[in-house]
Amino acid sequence: MESRLTNNENPHPAAAIPLRQDPKAVTSSRPGYKDSSMVVDRKPPFVRDPLTLSVDFMVRYVGMIASAQGLQHSQEDHLDLIQALDQAQMDGQFKFAESDQDFVTLNLSKYGIKILEKIPQDRYQMTAGIRPPQVVRWRHGLVEIIRAVHYEDSLGRHLMAVKLGQEGEEVYDCLLFECTHQPQATQMCKCLELLFNAVCQFTPL
């Protein structure tokens, strides 16, 4: 794959939600990114009490960038993250899913994000009508989430990236998921934003 960032073009129709920039500005400084290709409706889905929200999304787990070096989180934007993901893909760090076995459940709640995967069938006895058991693969609190961004790559795949790290540090991790379609990725960003705002408003500073 060749680099597509030339002549100041934006090759990735993208929408980004920086979930945490500065501890004092989490509820007021979270601008969404928009361009001529995609506009995110930032009006969140109606929820009577966001703190009770718990939503599952079926997505494909693509991979993870671990301990990546970058600028301080407040100095980077979503395009910096997308470029890092592109480079990781060119370096062969990601293996895109090829079957339904690669689906995972991504749970979003006030506790953060939780990634669950099915237990292989050879490890349990399948029972008709019973949902296959799942095991938690990763769990990350909302306080770890720096940014969530979804974008479309050159092959038309709708990708969702979740950047994880600590405020003031230059090292970060990033989880990458492949969504079934754009509305699913958009809804995931909306839910994360709704949850983060609700938790920040509920917690005294």
PyMOL CGO cylinders between C-alpha atoms (Angstrom):
from pymol import cmd
from pymol.cgo import CYLINDER

trace = [
    CYLINDER, 0.00, 0.00, 0.00, 1.45, 3.38, -0.93, 0.3, 1, 1, 1, 1, 1, 1,
    CYLINDER, 1.45, 3.38, -0.93, 1.19, 6.54, 1.06, 0.3, 1, 1, 1, 1, 1, 1,
    CYLINDER, 1.19, 6.54, 1.06, -1.93, 8.52, 0.24, 0.3, 1, 1, 1, 1, 1, 1,
    CYLINDER, -1.93, 8.52, 0.24, -1.15, 11.71, 2.16, 0.3, 1, 1, 1, 1, 1, 1,
    CYLINDER, -1.15, 11.71, 2.16, 0.14, 13.96, -0.62, 0.3, 1, 1, 1, 1, 1, 1,
    CYLINDER, 0.14, 13.96, -0.62, -0.57, 17.49, -1.80, 0.3, 1, 1, 1, 1, 1, 1,
    CYLINDER, -0.57, 17.49, -1.80, -2.38, 18.27, 1.44, 0.3, 1, 1, 1, 1, 1, 1,
    CYLINDER, -2.38, 18.27, 1.44, -5.22, 15.95, 0.48, 0.3, 1, 1, 1, 1, 1, 1,
    CYLINDER, -5.22, 15.95, 0.48, -7.31, 14.16, 3.05, 0.3, 1, 1, 1, 1, 1, 1,
    CYLINDER, -7.31, 14.16, 3.05, -7.69, 10.59, 1.70, 0.3, 1, 1, 1, 1, 1, 1,
    CYLINDER, -7.69, 10.59, 1.70, -9.77, 9.38, 4.61, 0.3, 1, 1, 1, 1, 1, 1,
    CYLINDER, -9.77, 9.38, 4.61, -13.34, 10.48, 5.01, 0.3, 1, 1, 1, 1, 1, 1,
    CYLINDER, -13.34, 10.48, 5.01, -13.26, 10.60, 8.77, 0.3, 1, 1, 1, 1, 1, 1,
    CYLINDER, -13.26, 10.60, 8.77, -15.10, 11.70, 11.83, 0.3, 1, 1, 1, 1, 1, 1,
    CYLINDER, -15.10, 11.70, 11.83, -13.31, 12.02, 15.13, 0.3, 1, 1, 1, 1, 1, 1,
    CYLINDER, -13.31, 12.02, 15.13, -14.31, 12.63, 18.70, 0.3, 1, 1, 1, 1, 1, 1,
    CYLINDER, -14.31, 12.63, 18.70, -11.45, 13.58, 21.03, 0.3, 1, 1, 1, 1, 1, 1,
    CYLINDER, -11.45, 13.58, 21.03, -12.75, 12.17, 24.27, 0.3, 1, 1, 1, 1, 1, 1,
    CYLINDER, -12.75, 12.17, 24.27, -10.22, 13.75, 26.59, 0.3, 1, 1, 1, 1, 1, 1,
    CYLINDER, -10.22, 13.75, 26.59, -7.97, 16.73, 25.97, 0.3, 1, 1, 1, 1, 1, 1,
    CYLINDER, -7.97, 16.73, 25.97, -7.56, 18.58, 29.26, 0.3, 1, 1, 1, 1, 1, 1,
    CYLINDER, -7.56, 18.58, 29.26, -9.04, 17.54, 32.64, 0.3, 1, 1, 1, 1, 1, 1,
    CYLINDER, -9.04, 17.54, 32.64, -10.69, 20.94, 33.00, 0.3, 1, 1, 1, 1, 1, 1,
    CYLINDER, -10.69, 20.94, 33.00, -12.21, 20.97, 29.54, 0.3, 1, 1, 1, 1, 1, 1,
    CYLINDER, -12.21, 20.97, 29.54, -13.65, 17.50, 29.12, 0.3, 1, 1, 1, 1, 1, 1,
    CYLINDER, -13.65, 17.50, 29.12, -17.26, 18.65, 29.04, 0.3, 1, 1, 1, 1, 1, 1,
    CYLINDER, -17.26, 18.65, 29.04, -16.84, 21.73, 26.88, 0.3, 1, 1, 1, 1, 1, 1,
    CYLINDER, -16.84, 21.73, 26.88, -13.94, 21.17, 24.50, 0.3, 1, 1, 1, 1, 1, 1,
    CYLINDER, -13.94, 21.17, 24.50, -14.76, 18.10, 22.49, 0.3, 1, 1, 1, 1, 1, 1,
    CYLINDER, -14.76, 18.10, 22.49, -15.25, 19.31, 18.91, 0.3, 1, 1, 1, 1, 1, 1,
    CYLINDER, -15.25, 19.31, 18.91, -16.23, 16.76, 16.27, 0.3, 1, 1, 1, 1, 1, 1,
    CYLINDER, -16.23, 16.76, 16.27, -14.35, 16.68, 12.99, 0.3, 1, 1, 1, 1, 1, 1,
    CYLINDER, -14.35, 16.68, 12.99, -16.22, 17.01, 9.75, 0.3, 1, 1, 1, 1, 1, 1,
    CYLINDER, -16.22, 17.01, 9.75, -15.32, 17.36, 6.09, 0.3, 1, 1, 1, 1, 1, 1,
    CYLINDER, -15.32, 17.36, 6.09, -17.17, 17.35, 2.79, 0.3, 1, 1, 1, 1, 1, 1,
    CYLINDER, -17.17, 17.35, 2.79, -17.31, 13.56, 2.72, 0.3, 1, 1, 1, 1, 1, 1,
    CYLINDER, -17.31, 13.56, 2.72, -18.80, 12.77, 6.11, 0.3, 1, 1, 1, 1, 1, 1,
    CYLINDER, -18.80, 12.77, 6.11, -20.61, 14.75, 8.74, 0.3, 1, 1, 1, 1, 1, 1,
    CYLINDER, -20.61, 14.75, 8.74, -21.29, 13.25, 12.13, 0.3, 1, 1, 1, 1, 1, 1,
    CYLINDER, -21.29, 13.25, 12.13, -24.61, 14.08, 13.72, 0.3, 1, 1, 1, 1, 1, 1,
    CYLINDER, -24.61, 14.08, 13.72, -23.44, 14.89, 17.22, 0.3, 1, 1, 1, 1, 1, 1,
    CYLINDER, -23.44, 14.89, 17.22, -26.92, 14.66, 18.74, 0.3, 1, 1, 1, 1, 1, 1,
    CYLINDER, -26.92, 14.66, 18.74, -26.65, 11.53, 20.93, 0.3, 1, 1, 1, 1, 1, 1,
    CYLINDER, -26.65, 11.53, 20.93, -29.33, 8.84, 21.00, 0.3, 1, 1, 1, 1, 1, 1,
    CYLINDER, -29.33, 8.84, 21.00, -32.05, 9.46, 23.58, 0.3, 1, 1, 1, 1, 1, 1,
    CYLINDER, -32.05, 9.46, 23.58, -31.22, 7.82, 26.89, 0.3, 1, 1, 1, 1, 1, 1,
    CYLINDER, -31.22, 7.82, 26.89, -33.10, 8.65, 30.09, 0.3, 1, 1, 1, 1, 1, 1,
    CYLINDER, -33.10, 8.65, 30.09, -30.02, 8.05, 32.25, 0.3, 1, 1, 1, 1, 1, 1,
    CYLINDER, -30.02, 8.05, 32.25, -26.72, 7.79, 30.34, 0.3, 1, 1, 1, 1, 1, 1,
    CYLINDER, -26.72, 7.79, 30.34, -25.01, 6.32, 33.40, 0.3, 1, 1, 1, 1, 1, 1,
    CYLINDER, -25.01, 6.32, 33.40, -27.13, 3.18, 32.99, 0.3, 1, 1, 1, 1, 1, 1,
    CYLINDER, -27.13, 3.18, 32.99, -26.25, 2.84, 29.31, 0.3, 1, 1, 1, 1, 1, 1,
    CYLINDER, -26.25, 2.84, 29.31, -24.59, -0.43, 28.28, 0.3, 1, 1, 1, 1, 1, 1,
    CYLINDER, -24.59, -0.43, 28.28, -24.44, -1.17, 24.56, 0.3, 1, 1, 1, 1, 1, 1,
    CYLINDER, -24.44, -1.17, 24.56, -22.97, -4.12, 22.66, 0.3, 1, 1, 1, 1, 1, 1,
    CYLINDER, -22.97, -4.12, 22.66, -21.61, -3.82, 19.12, 0.3, 1, 1, 1, 1, 1, 1,
    CYLINDER, -21.61, -3.82, 19.12, -20.59, -6.79, 16.99, 0.3, 1, 1, 1, 1, 1, 1,
    CYLINDER, -20.59, -6.79, 16.99, -17.37, -5.79, 15.21, 0.3, 1, 1, 1, 1, 1, 1,
    CYLINDER, -17.37, -5.79, 15.21, -14.28, -7.45, 13.81, 0.3, 1, 1, 1, 1, 1, 1,
    CYLINDER, -14.28, -7.45, 13.81, -11.10, -7.02, 15.80, 0.3, 1, 1, 1, 1, 1, 1,
    CYLINDER, -11.10, -7.02, 15.80, -8.30, -5.97, 13.43, 0.3, 1, 1, 1, 1, 1, 1,
    CYLINDER, -8.30, -5.97, 13.43, -5.37, -5.44, 15.75, 0.3, 1, 1, 1, 1, 1, 1,
    CYLINDER, -5.37, -5.44, 15.75, -3.60, -3.21, 18.22, 0.3, 1, 1, 1, 1, 1, 1,
    CYLINDER, -3.60, -3.21, 18.22, -0.70, -0.78, 18.16, 0.3, 1, 1, 1, 1, 1, 1,
    CYLINDER, -0.70, -0.78, 18.16, 1.10, -1.19, 21.47, 0.3, 1, 1, 1, 1, 1, 1,
    CYLINDER, 1.10, -1.19, 21.47, 3.38, 1.40, 23.11, 0.3, 1, 1, 1, 1, 1, 1,
    CYLINDER, 3.38, 1.40, 23.11, 3.48, 3.65, 20.05, 0.3, 1, 1, 1, 1, 1, 1,
    CYLINDER, 3.48, 3.65, 20.05, 5.54, 6.83, 20.26, 0.3, 1, 1, 1, 1, 1, 1,
    CYLINDER, 5.54, 6.83, 20.26, 3.93, 10.12, 19.33, 0.3, 1, 1, 1, 1, 1, 1,
    CYLINDER, 3.93, 10.12, 19.33, 3.48, 13.69, 20.42, 0.3, 1, 1, 1, 1, 1, 1,
    CYLINDER, 3.48, 13.69, 20.42, 1.66, 14.63, 23.59, 0.3, 1, 1, 1, 1, 1, 1,
    CYLINDER, 1.66, 14.63, 23.59, -1.99, 13.75, 23.14, 0.3, 1, 1, 1, 1, 1, 1,
    CYLINDER, -1.99, 13.75, 23.14, -3.11, 17.38, 23.20, 0.3, 1, 1, 1, 1, 1, 1,
    CYLINDER, -3.11, 17.38, 23.20, -0.79, 18.11, 20.25, 0.3, 1, 1, 1, 1, 1, 1,
    CYLINDER, -0.79, 18.11, 20.25, -2.03, 15.30, 18.02, 0.3, 1, 1, 1, 1, 1, 1,
    CYLINDER, -2.03, 15.30, 18.02, -5.25, 15.15, 16.05, 0.3, 1, 1, 1, 1, 1, 1,
    CYLINDER, -5.25, 15.15, 16.05, -7.19, 12.37, 14.36, 0.3, 1, 1, 1, 1, 1, 1,
    CYLINDER, -7.19, 12.37, 14.36, -5.14, 12.60, 11.13, 0.3, 1, 1, 1, 1, 1, 1,
    CYLINDER, -5.14, 12.60, 11.13, -1.94, 11.88, 13.07, 0.3, 1, 1, 1, 1, 1, 1,
    CYLINDER, -1.94, 11.88, 13.07, -3.59, 8.77, 14.46, 0.3, 1, 1, 1, 1, 1, 1,
    CYLINDER, -3.59, 8.77, 14.46, -4.84, 7.65, 11.04, 0.3, 1, 1, 1, 1, 1, 1,
    CYLINDER, -4.84, 7.65, 11.04, -1.36, 8.07, 9.56, 0.3, 1, 1, 1, 1, 1, 1,
    CYLINDER, -1.36, 8.07, 9.56, 0.10, 5.94, 12.36, 0.3, 1, 1, 1, 1, 1, 1,
    CYLINDER, 0.10, 5.94, 12.36, -2.51, 3.25, 11.66, 0.3, 1, 1, 1, 1, 1, 1,
    CYLINDER, -2.51, 3.25, 11.66, -1.76, 3.39, 7.93, 0.3, 1, 1, 1, 1, 1, 1,
    CYLINDER, -1.76, 3.39, 7.93, 1.94, 2.91, 8.63, 0.3, 1, 1, 1, 1, 1, 1,
    CYLINDER, 1.94, 2.91, 8.63, 1.22, -0.02, 10.95, 0.3, 1, 1, 1, 1, 1, 1,
    CYLINDER, 1.22, -0.02, 10.95, -0.92, -1.59, 8.24, 0.3, 1, 1, 1, 1, 1, 1,
    CYLINDER, -0.92, -1.59, 8.24, 1.85, -1.17, 5.66, 0.3, 1, 1, 1, 1, 1, 1,
    CYLINDER, 1.85, -1.17, 5.66, 4.26, -2.78, 8.14, 0.3, 1, 1, 1, 1, 1, 1,
    CYLINDER, 4.26, -2.78, 8.14, 1.98, -5.82, 8.34, 0.3, 1, 1, 1, 1, 1, 1,
    CYLINDER, 1.98, -5.82, 8.34, 0.92, -5.32, 11.95, 0.3, 1, 1, 1, 1, 1, 1,
    CYLINDER, 0.92, -5.32, 11.95, -2.76, -5.82, 11.15, 0.3, 1, 1, 1, 1, 1, 1,
    CYLINDER, -2.76, -5.82, 11.15, -4.51, -8.87, 9.75, 0.3, 1, 1, 1, 1, 1, 1,
    CYLINDER, -4.51, -8.87, 9.75, -7.99, -8.05, 8.53, 0.3, 1, 1, 1, 1, 1, 1,
    CYLINDER, -7.99, -8.05, 8.53, -10.73, -10.47, 9.49, 0.3, 1, 1, 1, 1, 1, 1,
    CYLINDER, -10.73, -10.47, 9.49, -11.75, -13.06, 6.96, 0.3, 1, 1, 1, 1, 1, 1,
    CYLINDER, -11.75, -13.06, 6.96, -14.50, -15.02, 8.72, 0.3, 1, 1, 1, 1, 1, 1,
    CYLINDER, -14.50, -15.02, 8.72, -17.27, -14.69, 11.29, 0.3, 1, 1, 1, 1, 1, 1,
    CYLINDER, -17.27, -14.69, 11.29, -14.94, -16.28, 13.84, 0.3, 1, 1, 1, 1, 1, 1,
    CYLINDER, -14.94, -16.28, 13.84, -13.10, -12.94, 13.98, 0.3, 1, 1, 1, 1, 1, 1,
    CYLINDER, -13.10, -12.94, 13.98, -16.15, -11.10, 15.34, 0.3, 1, 1, 1, 1, 1, 1,
    CYLINDER, -16.15, -11.10, 15.34, -15.92, -9.78, 18.88, 0.3, 1, 1, 1, 1, 1, 1,
    CYLINDER, -15.92, -9.78, 18.88, -18.41, -8.00, 21.11, 0.3, 1, 1, 1, 1, 1, 1,
    CYLINDER, -18.41, -8.00, 21.11, -17.46, -4.44, 21.99, 0.3, 1, 1, 1, 1, 1, 1,
    CYLINDER, -17.46, -4.44, 21.99, -19.34, -3.30, 25.09, 0.3, 1, 1, 1, 1, 1, 1,
    CYLINDER, -19.34, -3.30, 25.09, -19.57, 0.40, 25.95, 0.3, 1, 1, 1, 1, 1, 1,
    CYLINDER, -19.57, 0.40, 25.95, -20.69, 1.55, 29.40, 0.3, 1, 1, 1, 1, 1, 1,
    CYLINDER, -20.69, 1.55, 29.40, -19.81, 4.05, 32.13, 0.3, 1, 1, 1, 1, 1, 1,
    CYLINDER, -19.81, 4.05, 32.13, -17.03, 1.66, 33.15, 0.3, 1, 1, 1, 1, 1, 1,
    CYLINDER, -17.03, 1.66, 33.15, -15.34, 2.05, 29.77, 0.3, 1, 1, 1, 1, 1, 1,
    CYLINDER, -15.34, 2.05, 29.77, -14.91, -0.41, 26.94, 0.3, 1, 1, 1, 1, 1, 1,
    CYLINDER, -14.91, -0.41, 26.94, -14.88, -4.17, 27.18, 0.3, 1, 1, 1, 1, 1, 1,
    CYLINDER, -14.88, -4.17, 27.18, -13.93, -6.55, 24.37, 0.3, 1, 1, 1, 1, 1, 1,
    CYLINDER, -13.93, -6.55, 24.37, -15.35, -10.06, 24.57, 0.3, 1, 1, 1, 1, 1, 1,
    CYLINDER, -15.35, -10.06, 24.57, -14.63, -12.96, 22.25, 0.3, 1, 1, 1, 1, 1, 1,
    CYLINDER, -14.63, -12.96, 22.25, -16.29, -16.32, 21.80, 0.3, 1, 1, 1, 1, 1, 1,
    CYLINDER, -16.29, -16.32, 21.80, -14.72, -19.33, 23.44, 0.3, 1, 1, 1, 1, 1, 1,
    CYLINDER, -14.72, -19.33, 23.44, -13.55, -21.76, 20.71, 0.3, 1, 1, 1, 1, 1, 1,
    CYLINDER, -13.55, -21.76, 20.71, -16.07, -24.55, 20.14, 0.3, 1, 1, 1, 1, 1, 1,
    CYLINDER, -16.07, -24.55, 20.14, -13.50, -27.23, 20.90, 0.3, 1, 1, 1, 1, 1, 1,
    CYLINDER, -13.50, -27.23, 20.90, -13.37, -25.95, 24.51, 0.3, 1, 1, 1, 1, 1, 1,
    CYLINDER, -13.37, -25.95, 24.51, -17.04, -26.35, 25.37, 0.3, 1, 1, 1, 1, 1, 1,
    CYLINDER, -17.04, -26.35, 25.37, -20.06, -28.44, 24.47, 0.3, 1, 1, 1, 1, 1, 1,
    CYLINDER, -20.06, -28.44, 24.47, -22.42, -26.55, 22.17, 0.3, 1, 1, 1, 1, 1, 1,
    CYLINDER, -22.42, -26.55, 22.17, -26.08, -26.58, 23.23, 0.3, 1, 1, 1, 1, 1, 1,
    CYLINDER, -26.08, -26.58, 23.23, -28.85, -25.72, 20.79, 0.3, 1, 1, 1, 1, 1, 1,
    CYLINDER, -28.85, -25.72, 20.79, -30.56, -22.43, 21.57, 0.3, 1, 1, 1, 1, 1, 1,
    CYLINDER, -30.56, -22.43, 21.57, -27.86, -21.35, 24.01, 0.3, 1, 1, 1, 1, 1, 1,
    CYLINDER, -27.86, -21.35, 24.01, -25.69, -18.38, 23.17, 0.3, 1, 1, 1, 1, 1, 1,
    CYLINDER, -25.69, -18.38, 23.17, -22.01, -19.37, 22.93, 0.3, 1, 1, 1, 1, 1, 1,
    CYLINDER, -22.01, -19.37, 22.93, -20.06, -18.32, 26.03, 0.3, 1, 1, 1, 1, 1, 1,
    CYLINDER, -20.06, -18.32, 26.03, -17.69, -15.38, 25.80, 0.3, 1, 1, 1, 1, 1, 1,
    CYLINDER, -17.69, -15.38, 25.80, -14.55, -14.38, 27.63, 0.3, 1, 1, 1, 1, 1, 1,
    CYLINDER, -14.55, -14.38, 27.63, -13.31, -10.85, 28.30, 0.3, 1, 1, 1, 1, 1, 1,
    CYLINDER, -13.31, -10.85, 28.30, -10.21, -10.18, 26.23, 0.3, 1, 1, 1, 1, 1, 1,
    CYLINDER, -10.21, -10.18, 26.23, -9.56, -6.56, 27.21, 0.3, 1, 1, 1, 1, 1, 1,
    CYLINDER, -9.56, -6.56, 27.21, -11.05, -4.00, 29.53, 0.3, 1, 1, 1, 1, 1, 1,
    CYLINDER, -11.05, -4.00, 29.53, -10.22, -0.28, 29.56, 0.3, 1, 1, 1, 1, 1, 1,
    CYLINDER, -10.22, -0.28, 29.56, -11.72, 2.48, 31.71, 0.3, 1, 1, 1, 1, 1, 1,
    CYLINDER, -11.72, 2.48, 31.71, -13.07, 5.71, 30.25, 0.3, 1, 1, 1, 1, 1, 1,
    CYLINDER, -13.07, 5.71, 30.25, -10.19, 7.59, 31.84, 0.3, 1, 1, 1, 1, 1, 1,
    CYLINDER, -10.19, 7.59, 31.84, -7.78, 5.72, 29.54, 0.3, 1, 1, 1, 1, 1, 1,
    CYLINDER, -7.78, 5.72, 29.54, -9.56, 6.75, 26.33, 0.3, 1, 1, 1, 1, 1, 1,
    CYLINDER, -9.56, 6.75, 26.33, -7.88, 9.68, 24.59, 0.3, 1, 1, 1, 1, 1, 1,
    CYLINDER, -7.88, 9.68, 24.59, -9.65, 9.68, 21.24, 0.3, 1, 1, 1, 1, 1, 1,
    CYLINDER, -9.65, 9.68, 21.24, -12.10, 7.69, 19.14, 0.3, 1, 1, 1, 1, 1, 1,
    CYLINDER, -12.10, 7.69, 19.14, -12.07, 8.06, 15.36, 0.3, 1, 1, 1, 1, 1, 1,
    CYLINDER, -12.07, 8.06, 15.36, -13.78, 6.23, 12.55, 0.3, 1, 1, 1, 1, 1, 1,
    CYLINDER, -13.78, 6.23, 12.55, -12.71, 6.46, 8.92, 0.3, 1, 1, 1, 1, 1, 1,
    CYLINDER, -12.71, 6.46, 8.92, -12.95, 4.62, 5.61, 0.3, 1, 1, 1, 1, 1, 1,
    CYLINDER, -12.95, 4.62, 5.61, -9.78, 3.15, 4.15, 0.3, 1, 1, 1, 1, 1, 1,
    CYLINDER, -9.78, 3.15, 4.15, -8.84, 2.84, 0.47, 0.3, 1, 1, 1, 1, 1, 1,
    CYLINDER, -8.84, 2.84, 0.47, -10.66, -0.50, 0.21, 0.3, 1, 1, 1, 1, 1, 1,
    CYLINDER, -10.66, -0.50, 0.21, -13.91, 0.88, 1.56, 0.3, 1, 1, 1, 1, 1, 1,
    CYLINDER, -13.91, 0.88, 1.56, -13.65, -0.69, 5.00, 0.3, 1, 1, 1, 1, 1, 1,
    CYLINDER, -13.65, -0.69, 5.00, -15.17, 1.28, 7.86, 0.3, 1, 1, 1, 1, 1, 1,
    CYLINDER, -15.17, 1.28, 7.86, -12.61, 1.28, 10.65, 0.3, 1, 1, 1, 1, 1, 1,
    CYLINDER, -12.61, 1.28, 10.65, -12.97, 2.40, 14.25, 0.3, 1, 1, 1, 1, 1, 1,
    CYLINDER, -12.97, 2.40, 14.25, -9.86, 3.29, 16.25, 0.3, 1, 1, 1, 1, 1, 1,
    CYLINDER, -9.86, 3.29, 16.25, -9.73, 3.85, 20.00, 0.3, 1, 1, 1, 1, 1, 1,
    CYLINDER, -9.73, 3.85, 20.00, -6.59, 5.58, 21.27, 0.3, 1, 1, 1, 1, 1, 1,
    CYLINDER, -6.59, 5.58, 21.27, -5.60, 4.74, 24.84, 0.3, 1, 1, 1, 1, 1, 1,
    CYLINDER, -5.60, 4.74, 24.84, -3.09, 6.44, 27.08, 0.3, 1, 1, 1, 1, 1, 1,
    CYLINDER, -3.09, 6.44, 27.08, -2.34, 8.67, 30.04, 0.3, 1, 1, 1, 1, 1, 1,
    CYLINDER, -2.34, 8.67, 30.04, -2.57, 12.46, 30.01, 0.3, 1, 1, 1, 1, 1, 1,
    CYLINDER, -2.57, 12.46, 30.01, 0.77, 14.18, 29.44, 0.3, 1, 1, 1, 1, 1, 1,
    CYLINDER, 0.77, 14.18, 29.44, 2.49, 11.08, 28.05, 0.3, 1, 1, 1, 1, 1, 1,
    CYLINDER, 2.49, 11.08, 28.05, 3.72, 10.55, 24.49, 0.3, 1, 1, 1, 1, 1, 1,
    CYLINDER, 3.72, 10.55, 24.49, 3.31, 6.76, 24.44, 0.3, 1, 1, 1, 1, 1, 1,
    CYLINDER, 3.31, 6.76, 24.44, -0.07, 5.27, 23.61, 0.3, 1, 1, 1, 1, 1, 1,
    CYLINDER, -0.07, 5.27, 23.61, -1.89, 2.11, 22.56, 0.3, 1, 1, 1, 1, 1, 1,
    CYLINDER, -1.89, 2.11, 22.56, -4.55, 1.97, 19.88, 0.3, 1, 1, 1, 1, 1, 1,
    CYLINDER, -4.55, 1.97, 19.88, -7.23, -0.66, 19.26, 0.3, 1, 1, 1, 1, 1, 1,
    CYLINDER, -7.23, -0.66, 19.26, -8.57, -1.01, 15.71, 0.3, 1, 1, 1, 1, 1, 1,
    CYLINDER, -8.57, -1.01, 15.71, -11.91, -2.55, 14.75, 0.3, 1, 1, 1, 1, 1, 1,
    CYLINDER, -11.91, -2.55, 14.75, -13.66, -3.10, 11.43, 0.3, 1, 1, 1, 1, 1, 1,
    CYLINDER, -13.66, -3.10, 11.43, -17.33, -2.10, 11.51, 0.3, 1, 1, 1, 1, 1, 1,
    CYLINDER, -17.33, -2.10, 11.51, -20.05, -3.58, 9.33, 0.3, 1, 1, 1, 1, 1, 1,
    CYLINDER, -20.05, -3.58, 9.33, -21.07, -0.16, 7.99, 0.3, 1, 1, 1, 1, 1, 1,
    CYLINDER, -21.07, -0.16, 7.99, -20.67, 3.57, 8.60, 0.3, 1, 1, 1, 1, 1, 1,
    CYLINDER, -20.67, 3.57, 8.60, -23.81, 4.01, 10.78, 0.3, 1, 1, 1, 1, 1, 1,
    CYLINDER, -23.81, 4.01, 10.78, -22.46, 1.44, 13.24, 0.3, 1, 1, 1, 1, 1, 1,
    CYLINDER, -22.46, 1.44, 13.24, -19.14, 3.29, 13.55, 0.3, 1, 1, 1, 1, 1, 1,
    CYLINDER, -19.14, 3.29, 13.55, -20.92, 6.62, 13.95, 0.3, 1, 1, 1, 1, 1, 1,
    CYLINDER, -20.92, 6.62, 13.95, -23.18, 5.21, 16.66, 0.3, 1, 1, 1, 1, 1, 1,
    CYLINDER, -23.18, 5.21, 16.66, -20.18, 3.87, 18.57, 0.3, 1, 1, 1, 1, 1, 1,
    CYLINDER, -20.18, 3.87, 18.57, -18.63, 7.36, 18.61, 0.3, 1, 1, 1, 1, 1, 1,
    CYLINDER, -18.63, 7.36, 18.61, -21.93, 8.86, 19.76, 0.3, 1, 1, 1, 1, 1, 1,
    CYLINDER, -21.93, 8.86, 19.76, -22.25, 6.38, 22.62, 0.3, 1, 1, 1, 1, 1, 1,
    CYLINDER, -22.25, 6.38, 22.62, -18.69, 6.98, 23.79, 0.3, 1, 1, 1, 1, 1, 1,
    CYLINDER, -18.69, 6.98, 23.79, -19.23, 10.72, 23.76, 0.3, 1, 1, 1, 1, 1, 1,
    CYLINDER, -19.23, 10.72, 23.76, -22.52, 10.42, 25.63, 0.3, 1, 1, 1, 1, 1, 1,
    CYLINDER, -22.52, 10.42, 25.63, -20.98, 8.19, 28.28, 0.3, 1, 1, 1, 1, 1, 1,
    CYLINDER, -20.98, 8.19, 28.28, -17.92, 10.35, 28.75, 0.3, 1, 1, 1, 1, 1, 1,
    CYLINDER, -17.92, 10.35, 28.75, -19.96, 13.54, 29.11, 0.3, 1, 1, 1, 1, 1, 1,
    CYLINDER, -19.96, 13.54, 29.11, -22.32, 11.87, 31.57, 0.3, 1, 1, 1, 1, 1, 1,
    CYLINDER, -22.32, 11.87, 31.57, -19.49, 10.54, 33.75, 0.3, 1, 1, 1, 1, 1, 1,
    CYLINDER, -19.49, 10.54, 33.75, -17.64, 13.88, 33.73, 0.3, 1, 1, 1, 1, 1, 1,
    CYLINDER, -17.64, 13.88, 33.73, -20.78, 15.79, 34.71, 0.3, 1, 1, 1, 1, 1, 1,
    CYLINDER, -20.78, 15.79, 34.71, -21.58, 13.28, 37.45, 0.3, 1, 1, 1, 1, 1, 1,
    CYLINDER, -21.58, 13.28, 37.45, -18.07, 13.26, 38.97, 0.3, 1, 1, 1, 1, 1, 1,
    CYLINDER, -18.07, 13.26, 38.97, -17.13, 16.38, 40.99, 0.3, 1, 1, 1, 1, 1, 1,
    CYLINDER, -17.13, 16.38, 40.99, -13.93, 18.08, 39.80, 0.3, 1, 1, 1, 1, 1, 1,
]
cmd.load_cgo(trace, "trace")
